[in-house]
Amino acid sequence: MRSKIILALLLSLTVFFIVGCWDVQEINRRVSTNALFFDVDSTGKIRMGTVFSVPGTLLPPVIGTQQQFEKRNYLITAEDTSITDAWSKLQAKSERDIFFGQLRAIVLTENAARGDINNLLDFIGRIPSVPPNTVVLVTKDDPKELLDMKNESNNIPGNYIDLFFQTPTKETLAIPIDLWRVLAQMDNKTSDPHLPLIKASEGSYDISGTALFSDNHLVGELDLEETKTLALLKGSSSGYLTVPLKNGEYVAFKDVKAKSVITPKLDDNGKVAFGITTKVTGVIVETNPRKMELTEEDKRIISSHAEMEIQNKIGNLFIKLQSLNSDAVGLGEKFRVKYPGEWQKENWRQIYPNCLINMETRFIIARTGLFR
């Protein structure tokens, strides 16, 4: 009996030691940000900006009434010579503690991306509440104007951009790259990040291409056609393709999907080559001139032209990537897996631009569709 009483007393005493949390943050002391940008000026000074929702605008309208808001978000900025000092000034401008648990988009300016983006993204990535699947983008526009504008649906910018990338039809033009994947690529050094280029267009957001990086620095960009080829090569494409035939004739496909098999090979002289076999399928939705029926010979000719068109696009893409020393496809990872010993000894940055690329493309017409 005495032992039970002593145990009960000990358990009751523990209450005095476990109440509360050392790092508690009351919810009414928080203000949630959904978009963040980084900019760097010519002197190296860092500017940060963060977007918040206007209190009350996220509540559903009262039954029988219609709520109209001029804008559902506001933005604050701060700058300093270091990212830590810029962040301190940004926090000081907010009456509440900035909470990153609902962050949806991180935007880097072109100037910021030309520096070492690892310095910027590593800072934000170390904040525990930041979602690892936050989308990272690059812009040539003024980031404050870009994120502070009222978009077509009057939605909060970060939420709008996040939903934009969740639309399957956008994957051909806007290959989404999450924060955790960018950080992993910079740490592993077996591939280079490639981030969507975002711009303002008709009061909303649009994708203008892809920003290419080499060793954490912006080195160039792909236009929309080149971006579509990159998406096709990486297997994230489910879009459209127009194939020229002759004398202005063409065939257009939808639901274009591809799967590539990449095989590295190291010869006795230390020369590295990659065999890339790409199998592509598509559904014919348009022909010019229009044909009610396609013969087997028509299909063979169309498939042959499609294979040449795709192979030329892939070849030109690799010429550009290798000239910029940007391994956006991830050939370095394939080489590391198959030849780990050589990977440890060699400098991939010196090997990659001189790699031989051997391509083989096969195109299959999945369906010919119905023309009326």
C-alpha positions in Angstrom: 0.0 0.0 0.0 2.8 2.4 0.9 4.6 1.7 -2.4 1.4 2.7 -4.3 1.1 5.9 -2.4 4.8 6.8 -3.1 4.3 6.0 -6.8 1.2 8.2 -6.9 3.1 11.1 -5.3 6.0 10.7 -7.7 3.6 10.7 -10.7 1.9 13.8 -9.4 5.2 15.6 -9.0 6.1 15.0 -12.7 3.2 17.4 -13.6 5.3 20.3 -12.5 8.1 19.4 -14.9 6.2 18.6 -18.1 3.7 21.5 -18.3 4.1 23.7 -21.3 6.6 23.6 -24.2 9.9 25.5 -24.4 9.3 26.5 -28.0 5.5 27.0 -27.9 4.1 29.5 -30.4 0.5 30.6 -29.8 -1.5 30.4 -33.0 -2.8 34.0 -32.5 0.8 35.2 -32.6 1.3 33.7 -36.1 0.9 35.1 -39.5 1.2 32.6 -42.4 3.1 33.4 -45.6 2.3 31.6 -48.8 5.0 33.0 -51.1 8.5 34.2 -50.7 11.0 35.9 -53.0 14.8 36.6 -53.0 16.5 39.3 -55.0 20.2 40.4 -55.1 21.2 43.9 -56.4 24.5 44.9 -58.2 26.2 45.5 -54.8 25.3 42.1 -53.5 22.6 43.3 -51.1 19.9 40.8 -50.5 16.2 41.7 -50.7 13.5 39.4 -49.4 9.8 39.7 -49.7 6.9 37.6 -48.3 3.2 37.5 -49.1 0.4 37.3 -46.5 -3.3 36.9 -46.9 -5.6 39.8 -45.8 -7.4 38.7 -42.6 -11.0 37.8 -43.3 -10.7 37.3 -47.1 -10.3 33.6 -46.8 -13.6 33.2 -45.0 -16.5 32.0 -47.1 -19.1 34.7 -47.9 -22.2 35.1 -45.7 -25.2 33.4 -47.1 -27.2 35.7 -49.3 -24.4 38.2 -49.8 -21.4 38.5 -52.1 -18.1 39.6 -50.7 -15.8 41.7 -52.9 -12.2 42.3 -52.0 -9.9 44.7 -53.8 -7.1 42.3 -53.1 -6.7 39.3 -50.9 -3.0 39.6 -50.1 -0.3 42.1 -49.1 3.4 42.0 -49.3 6.3 43.3 -47.1 10.0 43.5 -48.0 13.4 44.0 -46.3 17.0 44.1 -47.5 20.5 43.9 -46.0 24.0 42.7 -46.8 23.3 39.2 -45.4 20.3 36.9 -45.7 20.1 36.6 -41.9 20.0 40.4 -41.4 17.5 40.8 -44.2 15.3 38.1 -42.5 15.6 39.9 -39.1 14.4 43.1 -40.7 11.5 41.3 -42.5 10.3 39.7 -39.2 10.6 43.1 -37.4 8.1 44.6 -39.9 5.4 42.0 -39.0 3.4 42.4 -35.9 3.2 38.7 -35.6 5.7 35.8 -35.9 6.0 34.7 -39.6 4.9 31.1 -40.0 6.1 29.1 -43.1 3.9 26.0 -42.7 1.7 27.1 -45.5 4.4 28.3 -47.9 3.6 27.4 -51.5 6.1 29.1 -53.8 9.7 30.5 -53.6 10.6 32.9 -56.4 14.2 33.8 -57.3 15.0 36.7 -59.5 17.4 36.3 -62.4 20.1 38.2 -60.4 19.7 36.0 -57.4 19.8 32.9 -59.5 23.1 33.9 -61.1 24.7 33.7 -57.6 24.9 30.6 -55.6 21.3 29.6 -55.0 22.4 27.1 -52.3 23.0 30.1 -50.0 19.4 31.3 -50.4 17.6 28.0 -50.5 19.7 26.4 -47.7 18.6 29.2 -45.4 14.9 28.7 -46.0 15.3 24.9 -46.1 16.6 25.0 -42.5 13.3 26.4 -41.2 11.5 23.3 -39.8 8.0 24.4 -40.7 8.8 25.0 -44.5 7.0 22.3 -46.6 9.6 20.4 -48.6 7.3 20.3 -51.6 7.3 24.0 -52.0 7.6 25.0 -55.7 10.8 26.9 -56.7 10.8 29.3 -59.7 12.8 32.0 -61.4 11.6 35.3 -62.8 12.9 38.2 -64.9 10.2 40.5 -63.6 10.2 42.7 -60.6 9.4 40.1 -57.9 7.5 42.6 -55.7 5.2 43.5 -58.6 4.9 39.9 -59.7 3.7 38.6 -56.3 1.8 41.7 -55.3 -0.5 41.9 -58.3 -4.1 40.8 -58.2 -4.4 37.7 -60.4 -7.3 36.8 -62.6 -9.1 34.7 -59.9 -8.1 37.1 -57.1 -6.4 34.2 -55.3 -3.4 34.4 -53.0 -0.3 34.3 -55.3 1.4 31.3 -53.6 -1.8 29.2 -53.7 -2.5 30.3 -57.3 1.0 29.2 -58.5 0.8 25.9 -56.6 -2.5 25.0 -58.2 -1.1 26.1 -61.6 1.6 23.4 -61.3 -0.8 20.7 -60.2 -2.7 20.9 -63.5 -1.5 17.9 -65.6 -1.6 19.7 -68.9 1.0 22.2 -67.6 3.7 19.6 -67.1 4.9 19.9 -70.7 5.7 23.6 -70.3 6.2 23.9 -66.6 8.2 21.0 -65.2 7.7 21.4 -61.4 10.7 21.2 -59.2 10.1 21.1 -55.4 12.4 22.6 -52.8 13.6 19.3 -51.4 14.6 18.0 -54.9 16.6 21.2 -55.6 18.4 20.9 -52.3 19.1 17.2 -53.0 20.5 17.9 -56.5 22.8 20.6 -55.0 24.0 18.2 -52.3 24.5 15.1 -54.5 26.0 17.0 -57.5 24.9 14.2 -59.8 22.6 16.5 -61.8 21.8 20.2 -62.0 18.5 22.0 -61.1 16.3 23.3 -63.8 13.6 25.7 -62.6 10.5 27.1 -64.4 10.6 30.7 -65.5 7.5 32.5 -64.4 6.3 35.9 -65.7 3.4 38.3 -65.5 1.0 38.0 -68.4 -2.4 39.7 -68.9 -2.8 40.3 -65.1 -1.9 36.7 -64.3 1.0 34.2 -64.3 2.5 32.4 -67.2 5.5 30.2 -67.9 8.1 31.4 -70.4 10.6 28.6 -70.3 13.1 26.8 -68.0 16.1 28.3 -66.2 19.2 26.1 -66.4 21.8 25.8 -63.7 25.4 24.6 -63.5 27.0 24.1 -60.1 24.2 26.1 -58.4 24.5 29.1 -60.7 22.0 30.2 -63.5 23.8 29.8 -66.8 21.1 29.9 -69.4 17.5 29.1 -70.3 15.3 26.9 -72.5 12.4 28.3 -74.5 9.0 26.7 -74.5 9.8 24.3 -77.3 13.1 23.2 -75.7 11.3 22.8 -72.4 8.8 20.5 -74.1 11.7 18.4 -75.3 13.2 18.2 -71.9 9.9 17.2 -70.4 9.6 14.5 -73.1 13.1 13.2 -72.4 12.5 13.1 -68.6 9.2 11.3 -69.0 7.1 14.1 -67.5 5.4 15.1 -70.7 1.8 14.4 -71.6 1.2 17.2 -74.1 1.1 18.0 -77.8 3.5 17.6 -80.7 3.3 18.9 -84.3 5.3 17.1 -86.9 6.1 18.7 -90.3 5.8 16.5 -93.3 6.4 18.2 -96.7 5.2 21.3 -98.6 3.6 22.7 -95.5 1.8 19.5 -94.6 1.8 18.4 -90.9 0.3 16.1 -88.4 -0.5 17.1 -84.8 -0.7 14.7 -81.8 -2.1 14.9 -78.3 -1.4 12.8 -75.2 2.2 12.5 -76.2 4.1 10.4 -73.7 7.6 9.1 -73.7 9.9 6.8 -71.8 13.7 7.0 -72.1 16.3 4.4 -71.2 19.7 6.0 -70.6 22.8 3.7 -70.6 26.3 5.0 -69.8 29.4 3.3 -71.3 33.0 3.8 -70.5 35.5 2.6 -73.1 39.2 1.5 -72.5 40.4 5.0 -73.3 38.3 6.6 -70.6 35.8 8.1 -73.1 32.2 8.3 -71.7 29.2 7.7 -74.0 25.5 7.5 -73.3 23.0 5.5 -75.2 19.5 7.1 -75.0 16.6 5.1 -76.3 13.3 7.0 -76.3 10.0 5.4 -77.0 7.2 7.9 -77.7 3.4 7.4 -78.2 0.8 9.9 -79.4 -2.8 10.2 -80.6 -3.4 12.0 -84.0 -5.8 14.8 -83.6 -5.2 16.9 -86.7 -3.8 16.4 -90.2 -3.1 19.0 -92.9 -4.4 18.2 -95.5 -7.2 16.5 -93.6 -7.7 12.8 -94.3 -10.7 10.8 -93.3 -8.7 7.6 -93.2 -5.0 6.9 -92.8 -3.5 3.9 -94.6 -0.7 1.8 -93.1 1.7 3.5 -95.5 0.5 6.9 -94.2 1.2 5.8 -90.6 4.6 4.5 -91.5 5.6 7.8 -93.1 4.2 9.9 -90.3 6.0 7.7 -87.7 9.2 8.1 -89.6 8.9 11.9 -89.7 8.0 12.0 -86.0 11.0 10.0 -85.1 13.3 12.3 -87.0 11.7 15.4 -85.6 12.0 14.2 -82.0 15.5 12.9 -82.4 16.6 16.3 -83.9 15.0 18.1 -81.0 16.7 15.9 -78.4 20.1 16.2 -80.2 19.8 20.0 -80.3 18.8 20.0 -76.6 21.9 18.1 -75.6 24.1 20.4 -77.7 22.8 23.4 -75.7 23.0 21.6 -72.3 26.5 20.4 -72.8 27.7 23.8 -74.1 26.4 25.3 -70.8 27.7 22.4 -68.7 24.2 22.0 -67.3 23.3 18.4 -66.6 19.5 18.9 -66.4 18.7 15.4 -67.6 20.8 13.8 -64.8 23.4 11.8 -66.8 25.8 12.2 -63.9 23.6 10.0 -61.7 23.5 7.3 -64.3 27.3 7.4 -64.6 27.7 7.4 -60.8 25.5 4.3 -60.3 27.2 2.2 -63.1 30.8 3.4 -62.5 31.0 4.4 -58.8 34.8 4.0 -58.7 35.3 6.2 -61.8 32.9 8.7 -60.4 35.0 9.2 -57.3 38.2 9.6 -59.3 37.0 11.9 -62.1 35.6 15.4 -62.3 32.2 15.2 -63.8 32.2 18.9 -64.7 35.1 18.2 -67.0 33.7 14.9 -68.4 30.1 16.0 -69.1 30.6 18.6 -71.9 32.6 16.0 -73.9 30.3 13.0 -73.5 29.2 11.3 -76.7 25.4 11.0 -77.0 24.0 8.2 -79.1 20.2 8.5 -79.7 17.6 6.1 -80.9 14.0 7.2 -81.2 10.9 5.1 -81.8 7.4 6.6 -82.3 4.2 4.7 -82.1 0.8 6.1 -83.2 -1.5 5.0 -80.4 -4.7 6.1 -82.1 -5.6 8.0 -85.3 -8.8 9.6 -83.9 -12.0 10.3 -85.8 -12.2 13.2 -88.3 -15.6 14.6 -89.4 
